[in-house]
Amino acid sequence: MKYILHIAVFTVVLSLFSVPAQADKYSDTKKMFEDAGINHMFDSAYGYALFPTIGKGGFVIGGAYGSGRVFEQGQYIGDTSMTQATIGLQIGGSGFSQVVFFEDKRALDEFCTGSFEFGAEAQAVVITASASASANTSGSSATASGGKNNAATNGSGYNKGMATYTITKGGLMYEATIGGQKFTFTRNL
């Protein structure tokens, strides 16, 4: 079993560092989501938090981490990080990109309080090209993506002023877990 855990960690690390150097990973990630069919969300949202890469891995106990930037009405206002801890049936590792849209100023201000947390009921729409299942912070199943050029969306809309979308970048993870995502925010001076 330790061998499987090492493979999972290696997969996550490989997915984080095997991406070619990019001039602006935030612009590229935003374009990837726009190409997937949610460009209207960028146009209509008051703000958004964009995470180019979040690495996730686990074996019974799991976790995820990623850093990103927060934008208010298209302007960069600060940095954010996401951590996630999960427990339950899980094995593997994966990397994904994530965007959290804020419908209005109130939702953005709530996120920017410095320490925001999505509970187990928060839902994320998985944007994939081939296989996906329901994904949320209380558990998800294996997902696979063909990449930015052939992704499609399933579902849309805000819940309590926020909407979350993810695109799987690589790896394989099976899980039925309980956990939540915690975000921190530091305003750009």
N, CA, C and O of each residue as an XYZ file, in Angstrom:
756
protein
N       0.808     -1.195      0.000
C       0.000      0.000      0.000
C       0.855      1.264      0.000
O       0.459      2.277     -0.576
N       2.026      1.213      0.643
C       2.906      2.376      0.622
C       3.351      2.671     -0.801
O       3.530      3.831     -1.171
N       3.528      1.630     -1.595
C       3.922      1.787     -2.990
C       2.867      2.589     -3.750
O       3.209      3.466     -4.543
N       1.597      2.295     -3.516
C       0.506      3.005     -4.176
C       0.489      4.465     -3.745
O       0.271      5.347     -4.577
N       0.713      4.738     -2.468
C       0.751      6.106     -1.975
C       1.902      6.873     -2.617
O       1.744      8.040     -2.974
N       3.063      6.226     -2.766
C       4.201      6.878     -3.418
C       3.884      7.211     -4.878
O       4.259      8.275     -5.370
N       3.199      6.306     -5.561
C       2.793      6.546     -6.944
C       1.836      7.744     -7.002
O       1.953      8.594     -7.885
N       0.890      7.805     -6.057
C      -0.071      8.914     -6.038
C       0.633     10.244     -5.831
O       0.350     11.211     -6.539
N       1.533     10.305     -4.882
C       2.269     11.540     -4.613
C       3.122     11.913     -5.825
O       3.173     13.082     -6.209
N       3.781     10.944     -6.421
C       4.603     11.193     -7.605
C       3.758     11.754     -8.740
O       4.194     12.671     -9.436
N       2.557     11.220     -8.936
C       1.667     11.699     -9.990
C       1.293     13.156     -9.777
O       1.296     13.949    -10.718
N       0.971     13.507     -8.533
C       0.616     14.893     -8.231
C       1.796     15.816     -8.482
O       1.650     16.857     -9.124
N       2.967     15.441     -7.978
C       4.160     16.266     -8.158
C       4.488     16.410     -9.641
O       4.808     17.504    -10.106
N       4.408     15.320    -10.373
C       4.681     15.363    -11.807
C       3.711     16.290    -12.531
O       4.112     17.040    -13.420
N       2.435     16.240    -12.152
C       1.459     17.102    -12.824
C       1.682     18.568    -12.489
O       1.350     19.445    -13.286
N       2.240     18.839    -11.319
C       2.496     20.227    -10.936
C       3.709     20.813    -11.643
O       3.719     21.996    -11.980
N       4.731     19.992    -11.870
C       5.987     20.513    -12.384
C       6.281     20.158    -13.831
O       7.277     20.628    -14.382
N       5.455     19.351    -14.459
C       5.729     18.980    -15.842
C       5.087     19.934    -16.842
O       5.273     19.780    -18.049
N       4.341     20.909    -16.360
C       3.732     21.898    -17.242
C       4.815     22.836    -17.741
O       5.597     23.340    -16.935
N       4.892     23.090    -19.042
C       5.915     23.986    -19.578
C       5.807     25.382    -18.971
O       4.727     25.813    -18.567
N       6.928     26.075    -18.914
C       6.932     27.439    -18.396
C       6.004     28.297    -19.241
O       6.002     28.213    -20.469
N       5.228     29.110    -18.572
C       4.266     29.941    -19.264
C       4.539     31.396    -18.945
O       4.941     31.732    -17.831
N       4.319     32.260    -19.927
C       4.537     33.688    -19.724
C       3.591     34.215    -18.658
O       4.007     34.995    -17.801
N       2.342     33.811    -18.691
C       1.367     34.259    -17.705
C       0.385     33.132    -17.443
O      -0.603     32.984    -18.162
N       0.648     32.346    -16.430
C      -0.183     31.177    -16.163
C      -1.618     31.555    -15.816
O      -2.528     30.749    -16.012
N      -1.839     32.759    -15.306
C      -3.197     33.172    -14.972
C      -4.009     33.487    -16.229
O      -5.173     33.099    -16.330
N      -3.406     34.180    -17.170
C      -4.096     34.456    -18.437
C      -4.387     33.161    -19.186
O      -5.467     32.990    -19.751
N      -3.413     32.250    -19.185
C      -3.596     30.968    -19.868
C      -4.704     30.146    -19.208
O      -5.507     29.516    -19.896
N      -4.746     30.154    -17.872
C      -5.776     29.397    -17.166
C      -7.147     30.002    -17.417
O      -8.117     29.275    -17.629
N      -7.237     31.329    -17.393
C      -8.514     31.988    -17.679
C      -8.983     31.632    -19.082
O     -10.160     31.335    -19.285
N      -8.081     31.659    -20.044
C      -8.434     31.321    -21.427
C      -8.908     29.867    -21.529
O      -9.830     29.562    -22.286
N      -8.280     28.985    -20.771
C      -8.682     27.579    -20.776
C     -10.138     27.447    -20.319
O     -10.913     26.706    -20.925
N     -10.510     28.160    -19.256
C     -11.900     28.115    -18.792
C     -12.840     28.777    -19.791
O     -13.943     28.283    -20.024
N     -12.414     29.890    -20.382
C     -13.252     30.556    -21.394
C     -13.485     29.629    -22.588
O     -14.605     29.534    -23.090
N     -12.439     28.951    -23.042
C     -12.560     28.024    -24.160
C     -13.473     26.852    -23.833
O     -14.034     26.226    -24.733
N     -13.623     26.554    -22.546
C     -14.486     25.457    -22.112
C     -15.957     25.866    -22.080
O     -16.825     25.045    -21.781
N     -16.238     27.129    -22.386
C     -17.626     27.547    -22.509
C     -18.185     28.365    -21.365
O     -19.396     28.573    -21.299
N     -17.340     28.834    -20.462
C     -17.872     29.643    -19.360
C     -17.376     31.089    -19.429
O     -17.285     31.768    -18.406
N     -17.059     31.554    -20.632
C     -16.603     32.940    -20.780
C     -17.657     33.929    -20.304
O     -17.309     35.016    -19.844
N     -18.938     33.579    -20.402
C     -20.003     34.451    -19.915
C     -19.892     34.689    -18.404
O     -20.303     35.738    -17.910
N     -19.340     33.722    -17.675
C     -19.183     33.884    -16.226
C     -18.138     34.964    -15.927
O     -18.325     35.772    -15.017
N     -17.052     34.981    -16.681
C     -16.030     36.014    -16.492
C     -16.609     37.396    -16.811
O     -16.253     38.384    -16.168
N     -17.504     37.463    -17.808
C     -18.103     38.731    -18.214
C     -19.111     39.256    -17.194
O     -19.207     40.465    -16.983
N     -19.859     38.353    -16.561
C     -20.953     38.782    -15.682
C     -20.605     38.782    -14.195
O     -21.277     39.457    -13.416
N     -19.589     38.056    -13.787
C     -19.249     37.966    -12.362
C     -18.651     39.282    -11.857
O     -17.968     39.991    -12.596
N     -18.917     39.590    -10.603
C     -18.321     40.774     -9.978
C     -16.819     40.569     -9.788
O     -16.032     41.509     -9.901
N     -16.435     39.321     -9.497
C     -15.028     38.982     -9.309
C     -14.836     37.486     -9.376
O     -15.795     36.725     -9.508
N     -13.569     37.066     -9.283
C     -13.281     35.633     -9.306
C     -11.914     35.364     -8.690
O     -11.046     36.236     -8.656
N     -11.742     34.136     -8.204
C     -10.455     33.628     -7.723
C     -10.026     32.543     -8.692
O     -10.796     31.630     -8.989
N      -8.792     32.639     -9.190
C      -8.306     31.742    -10.231
C      -7.092     30.970     -9.718
O      -6.112     31.564     -9.271
N      -7.168     29.642     -9.788
C      -6.100     28.748     -9.336
C      -5.581     27.961    -10.539
O      -6.259     27.040    -10.995
N      -4.393     28.296    -11.071
C      -3.869     27.575    -12.228
C      -3.652     26.088    -11.973
O      -3.962     25.265    -12.834
N      -3.129     25.733    -10.810
C      -2.897     24.319    -10.497
C      -3.105     24.058     -9.019
O      -2.535     24.734     -8.163
N      -3.937     23.060     -8.737
C      -4.124     22.545     -7.388
C      -3.746     21.077     -7.441
O      -4.272     20.327     -8.263
N      -2.838     20.663     -6.570
C      -2.437     19.265     -6.494
C      -3.209     18.568     -5.397
O      -3.413     19.130     -4.322
N      -3.642     17.344     -5.661
C      -4.467     16.595     -4.714
C      -3.991     15.152     -4.666
O      -3.694     14.564     -5.706
N      -3.914     14.583     -3.490
C      -3.527     13.189     -3.352
C      -4.051     12.611     -2.060
O      -4.351     13.339     -1.114
N      -4.159     11.310     -2.026
C      -4.617     10.703     -0.788
C      -4.649      9.203     -0.818
O      -4.713      8.568     -1.870
N      -4.602      8.661      0.378
C      -4.801      7.244      0.639
C      -5.457      7.186      2.010
O      -4.763      7.302      3.020
N      -6.759      7.011      2.076
C      -7.614      7.092      3.253
C      -7.681      8.542      3.753
O      -8.770      9.111      3.837
N      -6.539      9.143      4.085
C      -6.477     10.558      4.442
C      -5.844     11.269      3.257
O      -4.835     10.816      2.717
N      -6.438     12.379      2.859
C      -5.930     13.079      1.693
C      -5.878     14.573      1.896
O      -6.331     15.103      2.911
N      -5.322     15.231      0.919
C      -5.234     16.679      0.983
C      -4.993     17.273     -0.378
O      -4.661     16.578     -1.338
N      -5.168     18.581     -0.438
C      -4.940     19.320     -1.684
C      -4.431     20.705     -1.315
O      -4.724     21.225     -0.238
N      -3.660     21.295     -2.232
C      -3.157     22.653     -2.028
C      -2.944     23.324     -3.377
O      -2.539     22.690     -4.352
N      -3.225     24.606     -3.408
C      -2.953     25.406     -4.593
C      -2.977     26.882     -4.245
O      -3.629     27.295     -3.285
N      -2.264     27.671     -5.027
C      -2.285     29.115     -4.812
C      -2.837     29.792     -6.050
O      -2.743     29.259     -7.156
N      -3.411     30.965     -5.859
C      -4.024     31.667     -6.963
C      -4.093     33.158     -6.725
O      -3.468     33.700     -5.814
N      -4.877     33.808     -7.579
C      -5.070     35.255     -7.499
C      -6.564     35.565     -7.492
O      -7.379     34.816     -8.032
N      -6.898     36.698     -6.859
C      -8.279     37.159     -6.794
C      -8.397     38.423     -7.637
O      -7.543     39.308     -7.582
N      -9.477     38.489     -8.420
C      -9.736     39.615     -9.303
C     -11.095     40.226     -8.969
O     -12.079     39.509     -8.791
N     -11.141     41.555     -8.885
C     -12.386     42.279     -8.667
C     -12.642     43.146     -9.894
O     -11.836     44.012    -10.234
N     -13.765     42.906    -10.551
C     -14.126     43.599    -11.786
C     -12.949     43.634    -12.770
O     -12.663     44.667    -13.375
N     -12.274     42.490    -12.918
C     -11.178     42.318    -13.868
C      -9.816     42.767    -13.385
O      -8.824     42.551    -14.080
N      -9.732     43.387    -12.211
C      -8.462     43.895    -11.682
C      -7.930     42.984    -10.582
O      -8.673     42.591     -9.682
N      -6.660     42.654    -10.656
C      -5.996     41.825     -9.647
C      -5.950     42.584     -8.323
O      -5.432     43.700     -8.261
N      -6.500     41.972     -7.251
C      -6.528     42.647     -5.948
C      -5.765     41.918     -4.857
O      -5.524     42.493     -3.796
N      -5.374     40.658     -5.084
C      -4.647     39.952     -4.040
C      -4.420     38.489     -4.359
O      -4.851     37.969     -5.388
N      -3.722     37.845     -3.430
C      -3.371     36.433     -3.579
C      -4.221     35.577     -2.650
O      -4.668     36.030     -1.596
N      -4.434     34.346     -3.059
C      -5.217     33.414     -2.270
C      -4.550     32.048     -2.302
O      -3.781     31.741     -3.213
N      -4.847     31.243     -1.311
C      -4.400     29.849     -1.323
C      -5.556     28.979     -0.855
O      -6.409     29.412     -0.081
N      -5.565     27.750     -1.340
C      -6.605     26.794     -0.997
C      -5.964     25.551     -0.411
O      -5.018     25.002     -0.974
N      -6.484     25.115      0.718
C      -6.087     23.835      1.293
C      -7.344     23.001      1.493
O      -8.429     23.525      1.748
N      -7.174     21.716      1.374
C      -8.297     20.809      1.552
C      -7.800     19.584      2.287
O      -6.736     19.052      1.970
N      -8.558     19.137      3.260
C      -8.274     17.894      3.962
C      -9.506     17.003      3.827
O     -10.638     17.461      3.979
N      -9.266     15.721      3.537
C     -10.368     14.785      3.370
C     -10.052     13.488      4.105
O      -8.889     13.148      4.322
N     -11.093     12.782      4.480
C     -10.941     11.462      5.075
C     -12.033     10.572      4.489
O     -13.167     11.008      4.294
N     -11.680      9.342      4.217
C     -12.635      8.409      3.646
C     -11.963      7.520      2.622
O     -10.736      7.468      2.545
N     -12.758      6.826      1.840
C     -12.247      5.926      0.821
C     -11.662      6.745     -0.317
O     -12.404      7.394     -1.054
N     -10.336      6.726     -0.473
C      -9.666      7.476     -1.540
C      -8.295      6.892     -1.797
O      -7.630      6.388     -0.892
N      -7.893      6.971     -3.038
C      -6.562      6.529     -3.423
C      -6.192      7.214     -4.738
O      -7.008      7.299     -5.656
N      -4.965      7.697     -4.816
C      -4.486      8.299     -6.053
C      -4.057      9.734     -5.888
O      -3.900     10.238     -4.776
N      -3.874     10.377     -7.016
C      -3.462     11.773     -7.025
C      -3.880     12.416     -8.327
O      -3.987     11.746     -9.354
N      -4.115     13.715     -8.287
C      -4.502     14.434     -9.493
C      -4.130     15.903     -9.365
O      -3.845     16.400     -8.275
N      -4.139     16.567    -10.474
C      -3.933     18.010    -10.516
C      -5.088     18.626    -11.283
O      -5.557     18.059    -12.270
N      -5.547     19.782    -10.833
C      -6.655     20.444    -11.517
C      -6.536     21.954    -11.391
O      -5.834     22.469    -10.520
N      -7.237     22.656    -12.279
C      -7.369     24.109    -12.217
C      -8.754     24.411    -11.679
O      -9.693     23.643    -11.891
N      -8.880     25.536    -10.979
C     -10.165     25.883    -10.384
C     -10.397     27.380    -10.482
O      -9.464     28.175    -10.377
N     -11.650     27.751    -10.684
C     -12.048     29.159    -10.625
C     -13.299     29.247     -9.752
O     -14.220     28.440     -9.877
N     -13.310     30.246     -8.866
C     -14.465     30.524     -8.021
C     -14.983     31.897     -8.429
O     -14.269     32.893     -8.312
N     -16.229     31.951     -8.909
C     -16.836     33.214     -9.327
C     -17.657     33.795     -8.181
O     -18.297     33.068     -7.421
N     -17.625     35.127     -8.077
C     -18.390     35.846     -7.072
C     -19.447     36.679     -7.786
O     -19.121     37.536     -8.607
N     -20.691     36.429     -7.474
C     -21.808     37.062     -8.162
C     -21.878     38.563     -7.887
O     -22.243     39.343     -8.767
N     -21.530     38.965     -6.668
C     -21.643     40.374     -6.293
C     -20.558     40.744     -5.281
O     -19.771     39.898     -4.856
N     -20.532     42.015     -4.907
C     -19.521     42.523     -3.982
C     -19.604     41.820     -2.632
O     -18.573     41.534     -2.025
N     -20.807     41.540     -2.157
C     -20.981     40.867     -0.878
C     -20.272     39.506     -0.869
O     -19.578     39.175      0.093
N     -20.445     38.726     -1.929
C     -19.819     37.405     -2.011
C     -18.302     37.527     -2.052
O     -17.604     36.765     -1.383
N     -17.780     38.476     -2.827
C     -16.334     38.693     -2.881
C     -15.805     39.134     -1.520
O     -14.777     38.630     -1.065
N     -16.491     40.064     -0.866
C     -16.061     40.536      0.456
C     -16.046     39.402      1.478
O     -15.159     39.338      2.329
N     -17.025     38.514      1.391
C     -17.074     37.360      2.298
C     -15.853     36.462      2.081
O     -15.243     35.990      3.040
N     -15.508     36.235      0.830
C     -14.337     35.419      0.505
C     -13.047     36.089      0.994
O     -12.135     35.420      1.480
N     -12.985     37.411      0.859
C     -11.770     38.162      1.179
C     -11.615     38.486      2.666
O     -10.748     39.281      3.028
N     -12.426     37.895      3.523
C     -12.299     38.152      4.953
C     -10.967     37.663      5.506
O     -10.621     37.979      6.644
N     -10.227     36.911      4.735
C      -8.920     36.438      5.161
C      -8.877     34.945      5.361
O      -7.839     34.324      5.135
N      -9.984     34.347      5.782
C     -10.035     32.909      5.995
C     -11.462     32.453      5.712
O     -12.337     32.560      6.572
N     -11.690     31.950      4.514
C     -13.012     31.534      4.072
C     -13.012     30.022      3.880
O     -11.998     29.442      3.491
N     -14.144     29.386      4.151
C     -14.210     27.939      4.035
C     -15.485     27.505      3.331
O     -16.577     27.971      3.657
N     -15.336     26.598      2.351
C     -16.491     25.941      1.746
C     -16.786     24.718      2.586
O     -15.897     23.904      2.838
N     -18.026     24.581      3.021
C     -18.419     23.414      3.777
C     -18.671     22.232      2.868
O     -18.463     22.297      1.657
N     -19.121     21.157      3.474
C     -19.337     19.913      2.741
C     -20.425     20.032      1.687
O     -20.465     19.223      0.759
N     -21.317     21.026      1.803
C     -22.403     21.133      0.846
C     -22.040     21.906     -0.415
O     -22.831     21.920     -1.358
N     -20.887     22.542     -0.469
C     -20.503     23.342     -1.636
C     -20.280     22.436     -2.842
O     -19.684     21.365     -2.728
N     -20.766     22.881     -3.996
C     -20.674     22.099     -5.215
C     -19.673     22.722     -6.182
O     -19.536     23.943     -6.242
N     -18.983     21.885     -6.929
C     -18.092     22.347     -7.995
C     -18.517     21.682     -9.293
O     -18.762     20.477     -9.321
N     -18.605     22.450    -10.361
C     -18.913     21.895    -11.678
C     -17.599     21.439    -12.290
O     -16.662     22.227    -12.418
N     -17.530     20.175    -12.667
C     -16.332     19.606    -13.268
C     -16.436     19.766    -14.779
O     -17.401     19.311    -15.393
N     -15.444     20.410    -15.374
C     -15.412     20.601    -16.823
C     -14.476     19.543    -17.388
O     -13.270     19.579    -17.148
N     -15.036     18.603    -18.137
C     -14.223     17.518    -18.679
C     -14.602     17.239    -20.121
O     -15.660     17.645    -20.602
N     -13.716     16.541    -20.786
C     -13.968     16.166    -22.166
C     -14.568     14.772    -22.264
O     -15.337     14.493    -23.184
N     -14.228     13.901    -21.335
C     -14.709     12.535    -21.471
C     -15.550     12.108    -20.288
O     -16.777     12.165    -20.374
N     -14.959     11.689    -19.202
C     -15.737     11.130    -18.107
C     -15.715     12.042    -16.902
O     -14.685     12.625    -16.564
N     -16.871     12.159    -16.254
C     -16.922     12.894    -15.001
C     -18.113     12.423    -14.212
O     -19.038     11.810    -14.744
N     -18.072     12.720    -12.945
C     -19.198     12.443    -12.081
C     -19.363     13.644    -11.181
O     -18.553     14.570    -11.214
N     -20.400     13.633    -10.385
C     -20.643     14.755     -9.494
C     -19.440     15.007     -8.614
O     -18.856     14.074     -8.063
N     -19.073     16.258     -8.482
C     -17.933     16.617     -7.650
C     -18.348     17.709     -6.695
O     -18.973     18.690     -7.098
N     -18.008     17.547     -5.444
C     -18.208     18.586     -4.457
C     -17.216     18.376     -3.348
O     -16.460     17.404     -3.367
N     -17.201     19.267     -2.382
C     -16.186     19.134     -1.340
C     -16.524     18.034     -0.345
O     -15.734     17.766      0.561
N     -17.677     17.392     -0.491
C     -17.971     16.267      0.381
C     -17.647     14.947     -0.295
O     -17.864     13.886      0.290
N     -17.130     14.992     -1.519
C     -16.732     13.761     -2.183
C     -16.878     13.870     -3.676
O     -17.676     14.662     -4.176
N     -16.118     13.085     -4.382
C     -16.225     13.059     -5.829
C     -15.705     11.727     -6.314
O     -15.094     10.970     -5.561
N     -15.951     11.454     -7.561
C     -15.415     10.226     -8.135
C     -14.362     10.587     -9.158
O     -14.056     11.762     -9.362
N     -13.816      9.583     -9.793
C     -12.732      9.809    -10.752
C     -13.182     10.710    -11.879
O     -14.315     10.616    -12.352
N     -12.286     11.587    -12.307
C     -12.574     12.459    -13.436
C     -11.401     12.414    -14.397
O     -10.274     12.118    -13.998
N     -11.663     12.702    -15.646
C     -10.604     12.764    -16.643
C     -10.928     13.888    -17.601
O     -12.097     14.146    -17.888
N      -9.913     14.551    -18.092
C     -10.139     15.655    -19.004
C      -9.233     15.520    -20.210
O      -8.068     15.138    -20.096
N      -9.779     15.834    -21.347
C      -8.997     15.826    -22.569
C      -8.225     17.114    -22.749
O      -7.467     17.242    -23.710
N      -8.392     18.059    -21.866
C      -7.649     19.302    -21.949
C      -8.497     20.462    -22.383
O      -9.705     20.339    -22.589
N      -7.835     21.604    -22.521
C      -8.545     22.850    -22.762
C      -9.213     22.914    -24.131
O     -10.142     23.700    -24.313
N      -8.779     22.127    -25.082
C      -9.316     22.248    -26.429
C     -10.588     21.459    -26.664
O     -11.274     21.684    -27.661
N     -10.917     20.544    -25.775
C     -12.122     19.762    -26.008
C     -12.925     19.541    -24.730
O     -13.537     18.489    -24.549
N     -12.921     20.529    -23.855
C     -13.682     20.426    -22.618
C     -15.105     20.916    -22.831
O     -15.378     21.697    -23.742
N     -15.995     20.452    -21.987
C     -17.388     20.884    -22.028
C     -17.884     21.053    -20.605
O     -17.357     20.423    -19.688
N     -18.887     21.892    -20.409
C     -19.397     22.137    -19.064
C     -20.674     21.365    -18.831
O     -21.420     21.054    -19.759
N     -20.905     21.066    -17.574
C     -22.142     20.443    -17.139
C     -22.663     21.272    -15.977
O     -22.025     21.326    -14.925
N     -23.803     21.916    -16.145
C     -24.393     22.706    -15.079
C     -23.841     24.110    -15.041
O     -22.876     24.418    -15.741
N     -24.437     24.965    -14.235
C     -23.959     26.324    -14.059
C     -24.781     26.986    -12.974
O     -25.715     26.392    -12.434
N     -24.430     28.211    -12.662
C     -25.211     28.990    -11.721
C     -24.524     29.170    -10.390
O     -23.577     28.464    -10.044
N     -25.032     30.139     -9.655
C     -24.472     30.498     -8.355
C     -25.209     29.811     -7.231
O     -26.401     29.521     -7.336
N     -24.492     29.553     -6.155
C     -25.064     29.052     -4.919
C     -24.535     29.955     -3.815
O     -23.333     29.979     -3.549
N     -25.420     30.687     -3.180
C     -25.034     31.640     -2.131
C     -24.021     32.661     -2.649
O     -23.105     33.059     -1.930
N     -24.194     33.074     -3.892
C     -23.358     34.111     -4.469
C     -22.034     33.639     -5.047
O     -21.228     34.461     -5.483
N     -21.790     32.319     -5.059
C     -20.530     31.787     -5.573
C     -20.790     30.606     -6.497
O     -21.750     29.856     -6.321
N     -19.909     30.460     -7.491
C     -19.959     29.324     -8.411
C     -18.537     28.839     -8.633
O     -17.639     29.643     -8.887
N     -18.323     27.539     -8.540
C     -16.984     26.958     -8.659
C     -16.934     25.995     -9.836
O     -17.826     25.167    -10.021
N     -15.860     26.122    -10.636
C     -15.629     25.241    -11.778
C     -14.212     24.688    -11.688
O     -13.296     25.386    -11.252
N     -14.034     23.436    -12.099
C     -12.706     22.824    -12.122
C     -12.470     22.139    -13.469
O     -13.403     21.684    -14.131
N     -11.207     22.083    -13.846
C     -10.774     21.315    -15.013
C      -9.645     20.406    -14.556
O      -8.623     20.880    -14.061
N      -9.825     19.112    -14.720
C      -8.801     18.149    -14.349
C      -7.637     18.249    -15.327
O      -7.839     18.236    -16.541
N      -6.410     18.350    -14.797
C      -5.219     18.485    -15.639
C      -4.510     17.150    -15.844
O      -3.890     16.934    -16.885
N      -4.593     16.265    -14.875
C      -3.928     14.977    -15.002
C      -4.027     14.180    -13.727
O      -4.431     14.693    -12.683
N      -3.652     12.913    -13.823
C      -3.691     12.030    -12.666
C      -4.983     11.244    -12.626
O      -5.839     11.383    -13.500
N      -5.114     10.429    -11.619
C      -6.296      9.605    -11.432
C      -6.529      9.449     -9.948
O      -5.628      9.066     -9.201
N      -7.744      9.749     -9.525
C      -8.063      9.645     -8.114
C      -9.480      9.140     -7.959
O     -10.409      9.660     -8.577
N      -9.640      8.118     -7.127
C     -10.950      7.597     -6.775
C     -11.209      8.001     -5.343
O     -10.346      7.849     -4.478
N     -12.417      8.524     -5.090
C     -12.692      8.919     -3.717
C     -14.173      8.963     -3.409
O     -15.007      9.223     -4.275
N     -14.470      8.702     -2.160
C     -15.775      8.921     -1.539
C     -15.427      9.445     -0.161
O     -15.245      8.667      0.775
N     -15.335     10.743     -0.032
C     -14.736     11.353      1.148
C     -15.609     12.442      1.747
O     -16.600     12.873      1.158
N     -15.212     12.868      2.929
C     -15.805     14.014      3.599
C     -14.685     15.012      3.839
O     -13.609     14.642      4.306
N     -14.931     16.261      3.526
C     -13.918     17.285      3.730
C     -14.431     18.621      3.254
O     -15.601     18.749      2.890
N     -13.578     19.602      3.252
C     -13.956     20.931      2.806
C     -12.735     21.688      2.336
O     -11.602     21.302      2.623
N     -12.972     22.772      1.608
C     -11.881     23.607      1.134
C     -11.801     24.857      1.998
O     -12.819     25.471      2.319
N     -10.581     25.226      2.370
C     -10.350     26.439      3.152
C      -9.474     27.369      2.326
O      -8.470     26.946      1.753
N      -9.861     28.638      2.268
C      -9.152     29.635      1.479
C      -8.609     30.727      2.384
O      -9.252     31.117      3.358
N      -7.424     31.216      2.055
C      -6.891     32.402      2.707
C      -6.716     33.478      1.641
O      -6.568     33.171      0.458
N      -6.734     34.732      2.064
C      -6.617     35.844      1.130
C      -5.685     36.907      1.707
O      -5.771     37.248      2.887
N      -4.809     37.417      0.874
C      -3.916     38.515      1.233
C      -4.071     39.596      0.174
O      -3.800     39.373     -1.005
N      -4.509     40.765      0.610
C      -4.727     41.873     -0.331
C      -3.403     42.383     -0.892
O      -2.412     42.521     -0.175
N      -3.418     42.659     -2.201
C      -2.278     43.231     -2.897
C      -2.149     44.689     -2.476
O      -3.125     45.436     -2.530
N      -0.977     45.093     -2.064
C      -0.820     46.477     -1.599
C      -0.567     47.423     -2.708
O      -0.414     48.622     -2.474
